[in-house]
C-alpha cells in the first residue's frame, strides 16, 4: 500500500472491509483485535456498501485497495472478476510470530492461509488469474516483483514505488498504531532477514496447519 501510494496516478485505501469483518465475528473473536471499537466507528460496517464504494467512480486512474482475505467473510466475491487481484503472502514461519504479538493465540481462521486457497478455487472456477507475490521475494527484488504487479494491472512501473518517507500516512487505518510500527520506521523495502531464535512452541500446531496451504499457494 505504501509503495503504490507513491504514484501520482493512484489512490490507496487501507482495509476498507475490516469493520464489516469484525461485525461478522463473535464477541470474543472481535475483542481479540486491539482497538476494535475504533475500527467499527471509523469504517462502514456493511460489507456490500463497502464493495459498492470500491467499484464506484474515482478521479484517480489507479485505485489500490489493501484487503485481508478473511475480511471477505459474508460478502459476494463476484466483484473480484472486475479488478486485478494481487495476493501477497508470507512464509508462516516468519508471519505467525509477528502476528501473535498483536493477536494472542491465533487460529487458522485468523491468519488467512485457508482463505487464500478458497479464494484460488473461486478464481479457478471463473477463469480469473491472480498475481501471487511472496513477501521474501519482494524484499529481495522489489523492482522485479512490482514490475510483475504493474504489468498485470496494465500500468507502467514507477521507480518512486521503491521508497517513501518515514512515518504514518493519512490513509492508514486507526489500527496502524498496533500493526504498522515497522512500516512507519521504514523508508522502503528493507532487505529480507531470517528470523532468529527458536520458533515458539505454542505456535507449532498452527504452523503445521498453515505450511501445506502456503506451499499450495506458492506452487
N, C-alpha and C positions, 0 to 999 in steps of 0.2 A: 504493500500500500504506500509506504514512504517513497519507494522508488518511482512508482507511477505518478505520485503527487508532484514530482519534479517537472513533469511535462506541461508545457503551456496549453496544450490542447486537451488536457484531461482533468476531470473532476473525480474525486475519490470519496467513498463512503465506508465508514468503519462498522461492520457487523450490524446492519440495519434490522436483522431478524432476531437479535439477541433477546429483546423483551418478549417477542412472540414465543420464543423457545422457553423462556422462564415461566410464562403463563401455562405452558403445556407440562411443566414439571410438577412433581408432588411438592408439598410444602417443605419436606426435609431435603429434597434434591435442590430446590430453589435456594434454601438458606445456606447451602454449601458454597454458593457463589458470593464472594465479597462484594459489598455494595449493591446487592441485587435490587434493593428498593429504589436506589438512584437510577439503575438501568431501566426499571419499569416506568419510572416517571419521566425519563428523558427521551424515550422512543415510543413510536406507535406500537401498541400491543397486538393489533390484529395483523397476522401474517399476510393475509390476502390483500389488505390495503397496502402493506409494505411492497409486495410484489407489483401491485398496480403502479406504485410510485416508481419502482425500479424500471419498469417497462414504459414509463412515460417519456415525455419530450424534455430534452436538456439543451442548454446553449452550447455546451462543450461537444466537440467531435467524438471524444472518447470518455466513457464513464466506467470507472473501476469500482466494483463492489467487493469488499473483503467479507466473505461469509464463512461460517463454520458449518461443516457438513451436517452435524446433528441439529443445527438451527432450522433445518428444513422440515423438521418434525411437524406433521399435521397440515402441511400445505401441498397444493398441487405442484408437481415438478415440471409441468408442461412448458413453463416459461423458459426452461433451460435449453429448449430447442431453438430459441431465438437469440441466444447470446454465445459468446466464446467462453467455454468452460476451462478453467485452469485449476488443476488440483495440485496444491503444494503439500507434500508430505515430508515426514522426518522420521528417521530410524527410531523405533520406540525405546532403544537403549539410551538415546540422547533425550528424547522427548519426555518420557514418563517421569524421571526425577525432577525435571524442571516444572512440569505440570503439577506434580504433587506438592510443590512448595506453596501453591496457591489454593488448589482444591485438594483437601485431605482425603486420603484413601480412595483414589479414583477407581471407577469401574469401567468396563469395556464401553458401556454406553456413553461415558463422559468424554472419551478421547478420540472418537471419530473413525477409527480404523475399520470397524464393521460397516459403518455408514458409507465409507468410501467404496467398499465392494458392492453394496446395494446400489449405490449411485452408478457404478460402472455397468451393472446389469441394466439399469434404466437406460443408459446411453446406448448400450449394445442393441437393445430391443428397438430403438428408434433411429439407429444409424448415425448417432452423434459421436464424433471423435473428440475427446477431451485432450488437453495438453497436460502431461504429467511432469511436474518439476520436483526434484528431490532436494531437500534442504542442503545437504552436504555439497551436492553438485553446484548449486547456485553460489555457495560461498567460495568454492574452488575456482569457478569460472563464471562470474556473474554476467559478463557481457555475452557469452555464448548462450546461456540459458535465457536471458532476457530477449536476445535476438529470436530465439525459438518461440517465445510467447508472442512477441510483436508480429512475427511472420504469420502465426496462426490467426492473429487478430486483424491482419491486413493493414498494419501500420508500420511506420519506419521506426527502427531503434533510435533512441535519443541518448547520447553519451551522458546527458545530465541525470539520467536514471541511476547512475552508478554512485552518486553521493548526494548528501543532504546536510542541512545544518543540524547541529546537535540540539536536542531539546524536543519538546512536545509540538504537536501540530493542532491547529484549530479543529481539524476533522476527527481527532481522537475521541473515542467514546469515553464516558465517565469512568469506565473501568480501567483506563490507561494507567492510573497510579498503582494498580495492583499487578498489572501484567507487562508493562512496557518499559521498565527501568533500563533494560539492556538496549532497547531500541533508542530510548531518549539519550543514552550516553554515546550512541554511535554516530558516525558521520558517513557511513557507507556499509558495504558488505565486508565484515571482518573475516579474516582467514579462519577456516574450519579448525577447531581444536577438539580433539577427542577428550571426552570426559574422563577425569582422573578418579581413582579410588574405586572401591567395590560398589557394584550395583546394589541398591537397597534390597534386603532380603524380602521385606514385605511386599515389594512390587514385582517379584519374580513370577508369581502366578499370573498376573496381568500381562507381563512381558510374554509369557508363553502363549497367551491368547492372541496378543497383537502381532507377533512375529509372522505367522503364516499369512495373515491378512496383508501386512505390509509387503511381504515378498510377492504376493499375488498382484498387488497394485504395481510394484516395480516391474514385474515381468510383463 
